[in-house]
Amino acid sequence: MTQTGSRSNVSFTQKIGLANMSQDMASRQDQIDQLVEFVNKSGKVSVSDIADELDISHSYAYSLAMDAMEEDRIDGDRNTPVIGYVFERNDDDSDLEVLTSRKGLLWAVKKYAPERLSEARSKKTLKSLRRFVRNQIADGTVPVNWAWRLYPA
């Protein structure tokens, strides 16, 4: 891209590309604003909570949250273990499922203990549903990672 006098030698395609990049950055900033608003209104939340609220992927929510923290708009701690639930299918095989939401926990109950699905659905809080799956459905648990908890700055 060169400039001669007051005329620019930027092609139409380059201008469109720059406009799209500018729109993408504005859209990303809008999503960061939405994330900050959600965290401020909700108090302490997880990256999964943000992904669900903004209807975006977990990895993109994480990326936005790290940007918001870098801008000092929210704070966070990496201190909550993410639990993997072990479900034995037979003597030689088992599944490890990382279930962070009510929807995921109910999916696991439906898959591994469908006869207990109505009992699982009756659990009013996410905490009681996690306890039910951990104690009644899963064959074991294991910490698989550490989750971020985000909160207002």
C-alpha contacts under 8 A as a table, 3 or more apart, distances in Angstrom:
res1	aa1	res2	aa2	distance
1	M	8	S	7.71
1	M	9	N	6.00
1	M	10	V	5.62
2	T	8	S	6.50
2	T	9	N	5.62
2	T	10	V	7.32
3	Q	6	S	7.01
3	Q	7	R	5.98
3	Q	8	S	4.62
3	Q	9	N	5.86
4	T	7	R	5.56
4	T	8	S	6.48
4	T	9	N	7.65
10	V	14	Q	6.23
10	V	15	K	6.72
11	S	14	Q	5.15
11	S	15	K	6.32
12	F	15	K	5.04
12	F	16	I	6.24
13	T	16	I	5.11
13	T	17	G	6.14
14	Q	17	G	4.98
14	Q	18	L	6.12
15	K	18	L	5.11
15	K	19	A	6.08
16	I	19	A	4.99
16	I	20	N	6.09
17	G	20	N	5.13
17	G	21	M	6.14
18	L	21	M	5.06
18	L	22	S	6.07
19	A	22	S	5.04
19	A	23	Q	6.16
20	N	23	Q	4.97
20	N	24	D	6.07
21	M	24	D	5.01
21	M	25	M	6.18
22	S	25	M	5.16
22	S	26	A	6.19
23	Q	26	A	5.01
23	Q	27	S	6.01
24	D	27	S	4.99
24	D	28	R	6.06
25	M	28	R	5.02
25	M	29	Q	6.10
26	A	29	Q	5.02
26	A	30	D	6.13
27	S	30	D	4.96
27	S	31	Q	6.28
28	R	31	Q	5.02
28	R	32	I	6.24
28	R	64	L	7.84
29	Q	32	I	4.96
29	Q	33	D	6.16
30	D	33	D	4.99
30	D	34	Q	6.25
31	Q	34	Q	4.93
31	Q	35	L	6.08
31	Q	54	L	7.87
31	Q	64	L	7.54
32	I	35	L	4.93
32	I	36	V	6.14
32	I	64	L	5.80
32	I	65	A	7.31
32	I	67	D	7.69
32	I	68	A	6.33
33	D	36	V	5.16
33	D	37	E	6.15
34	Q	37	E	5.06
34	Q	38	F	6.12
34	Q	54	L	7.70
35	L	38	F	5.10
35	L	39	V	6.17
35	L	50	I	6.70
35	L	54	L	7.50
35	L	64	L	7.66
35	L	65	A	7.30
36	V	39	V	5.12
36	V	40	N	6.02
36	V	68	A	7.15
36	V	73	R	6.77
36	V	74	I	6.63
36	V	152	P	7.65
37	E	40	N	5.14
37	E	41	K	6.11
38	F	41	K	5.17
38	F	42	S	5.91
38	F	50	I	7.57
38	F	53	E	7.99
39	V	42	S	5.13
39	V	43	G	5.63
39	V	44	K	6.82
39	V	45	V	6.54
39	V	74	I	7.58
39	V	150	L	7.02
39	V	151	Y	5.78
39	V	152	P	6.01
40	N	43	G	5.71
40	N	151	Y	6.86
40	N	152	P	5.00
42	S	45	V	6.87
43	G	150	L	7.92
43	G	151	Y	5.37
43	G	152	P	6.41
44	K	149	R	6.23
44	K	150	L	5.45
44	K	151	Y	4.52
44	K	152	P	7.59
45	V	49	D	6.03
45	V	50	I	7.24
45	V	149	R	5.58
45	V	150	L	5.29
45	V	151	Y	6.47
46	S	49	D	5.07
46	S	50	I	6.51
46	S	147	A	7.28
46	S	148	W	6.03
46	S	149	R	4.90
46	S	150	L	6.09
47	V	50	I	5.07
47	V	51	A	6.17
47	V	58	H	6.59
47	V	61	A	6.12
47	V	62	Y	5.87
47	V	65	A	7.56
47	V	147	A	7.78
47	V	148	W	6.58
47	V	149	R	7.25
47	V	150	L	7.58
48	S	51	A	4.97
48	S	52	D	6.12
48	S	58	H	6.00
48	S	61	A	7.71
48	S	100	T	7.27
48	S	101	S	7.76
49	D	52	D	5.20
49	D	53	E	6.10
50	I	53	E	5.05
50	I	54	L	6.01
50	I	61	A	6.27
51	A	54	L	5.39
51	A	55	D	5.52
51	A	56	I	4.93
51	A	57	S	5.71
51	A	58	H	5.34
51	A	60	Y	7.81
51	A	61	A	5.31
52	D	55	D	5.02
52	D	56	I	6.79
56	I	60	Y	6.57
56	I	61	A	6.47
57	S	60	Y	5.28
57	S	61	A	6.17
58	H	61	A	5.08
58	H	62	Y	6.15
59	S	62	Y	5.03
59	S	63	S	6.24
60	Y	63	S	4.96
60	Y	64	L	6.19
61	A	64	L	5.13
61	A	65	A	6.05
62	Y	65	A	5.05
62	Y	66	M	6.16
63	S	66	M	5.22
63	S	67	D	6.34
64	L	67	D	5.07
64	L	68	A	6.19
65	A	68	A	5.00
65	A	69	M	6.12
65	A	74	I	7.97
66	M	69	M	5.04
66	M	70	E	6.09
67	D	70	E	4.98
67	D	71	E	6.24
68	A	71	E	5.06
68	A	72	D	6.34
68	A	73	R	5.37
68	A	74	I	6.00
69	M	72	D	4.88
69	M	73	R	5.75
69	M	74	I	5.05
69	M	75	D	5.68
69	M	76	G	7.42
70	E	73	R	7.63
71	E	74	I	7.92
72	D	75	D	7.00
72	D	153	A	6.78
73	R	152	P	7.30
73	R	153	A	5.70
74	I	150	L	6.88
74	I	151	Y	5.91
74	I	152	P	4.80
74	I	153	A	4.25
75	D	150	L	5.72
75	D	151	Y	5.38
75	D	152	P	5.98
75	D	153	A	5.03
76	G	148	W	6.41
76	G	149	R	5.36
76	G	150	L	4.10
76	G	151	Y	5.85
77	D	148	W	5.50
77	D	149	R	5.32
77	D	150	L	6.59
78	R	146	W	6.15
78	R	147	A	5.52
78	R	148	W	4.29
78	R	149	R	6.30
79	N	146	W	6.02
79	N	147	A	6.31
79	N	148	W	6.56
79	N	149	R	7.33
80	T	146	W	5.46
80	T	147	A	5.08
80	T	148	W	6.72
80	T	149	R	7.12
81	P	143	P	5.90
81	P	144	V	7.32
81	P	145	N	5.88
81	P	146	W	4.33
81	P	147	A	5.78
82	V	98	V	7.47
82	V	100	T	7.67
82	V	143	P	5.62
82	V	144	V	5.78
82	V	145	N	5.17
82	V	146	W	5.46
82	V	147	A	5.88
83	I	98	V	6.32
83	I	99	L	7.47
83	I	141	T	6.38
83	I	142	V	5.63
83	I	143	P	4.48
83	I	144	V	5.87
83	I	145	N	7.46
84	G	96	L	5.99
84	G	97	E	5.41
84	G	98	V	4.46
84	G	99	L	6.88
84	G	141	T	5.48
84	G	142	V	5.13
84	G	143	P	5.87
84	G	144	V	5.89
85	Y	96	L	5.59
85	Y	97	E	5.21
85	Y	98	V	6.25
85	Y	99	L	7.38
85	Y	134	R	7.06
85	Y	138	A	5.94
85	Y	139	D	7.49
85	Y	140	G	5.98
85	Y	141	T	4.52
85	Y	142	V	6.59
86	V	94	S	6.72
86	V	95	D	5.69
86	V	96	L	4.62
86	V	97	E	6.49
86	V	138	A	5.68
86	V	139	D	5.46
86	V	140	G	4.93
86	V	141	T	5.60
86	V	142	V	7.60
87	F	94	S	5.48
87	F	95	D	5.16
87	F	96	L	6.44
87	F	97	E	7.80
87	F	112	Y	7.37
87	F	137	I	7.86
87	F	138	A	5.20
87	F	139	D	5.26
87	F	140	G	7.12
88	E	91	D	7.35
88	E	93	D	6.24
88	E	94	S	4.03
88	E	95	D	6.28
88	E	138	A	7.98
88	E	139	D	6.36
89	R	92	D	7.97
89	R	93	D	5.73
89	R	94	S	5.15
89	R	95	D	7.23
90	N	93	D	5.40
90	N	94	S	6.83
98	V	144	V	8.00
99	L	104	G	5.23
99	L	105	L	5.73
100	T	104	G	6.56
100	T	105	L	7.33
101	S	104	G	5.16
101	S	105	L	6.28
101	S	126	L	7.51
102	R	105	L	5.14
102	R	106	L	6.12
102	R	126	L	5.99
102	R	129	L	7.41
103	K	106	L	5.26
103	K	107	W	6.15
104	G	107	W	4.99
104	G	108	A	6.34
105	L	108	A	5.15
105	L	109	V	6.39
105	L	129	L	7.42
105	L	130	R	7.19
105	L	133	V	7.21
106	L	109	V	5.08
106	L	110	K	6.14
106	L	117	L	7.07
106	L	120	A	6.82
106	L	121	R	7.14
107	W	110	K	5.10
107	W	111	K	6.15
108	A	111	K	4.99
108	A	112	Y	5.88
108	A	113	A	7.73
109	V	112	Y	5.30
109	V	113	A	5.01
109	V	114	P	5.91
109	V	116	R	6.90
109	V	117	L	5.86
109	V	120	A	7.28
109	V	133	V	7.29
109	V	137	I	6.94
110	K	113	A	5.68
110	K	114	P	4.22
110	K	115	E	7.75
110	K	116	R	7.69
110	K	117	L	5.74
111	K	114	P	6.10
112	Y	137	I	7.46
113	A	116	R	5.66
113	A	117	L	7.01
113	A	137	I	6.76
114	P	117	L	5.25
115	E	118	S	7.62
116	R	119	E	5.29
116	R	120	A	6.30
117	L	120	A	5.01
117	L	121	R	6.13
118	S	121	R	5.02
118	S	122	S	6.30
119	E	122	S	5.22
119	E	123	K	7.09
120	A	123	K	5.58
120	A	129	L	6.39
120	A	132	F	7.20
120	A	133	V	7.92
121	R	124	K	7.73
123	K	126	L	7.58
123	K	128	S	5.98
123	K	129	L	5.42
124	K	128	S	6.99
124	K	129	L	7.47
125	T	128	S	5.30
125	T	129	L	6.30
126	L	129	L	5.05
126	L	130	R	6.06
127	K	130	R	5.15
127	K	131	R	6.23
128	S	131	R	5.02
128	S	132	F	6.13
129	L	132	F	5.00
129	L	133	V	6.20
130	R	133	V	5.20
130	R	134	R	5.98
131	R	134	R	5.06
131	R	135	N	5.91
132	F	135	N	5.30
132	F	136	Q	5.41
132	F	137	I	7.05
133	V	136	Q	5.41
133	V	137	I	4.76
133	V	138	A	5.79
134	R	137	I	6.21
134	R	138	A	5.30
134	R	139	D	7.72
134	R	140	G	6.98
134	R	141	T	6.97
135	N	138	A	6.69
138	A	141	T	7.33
143	P	146	W	7.82
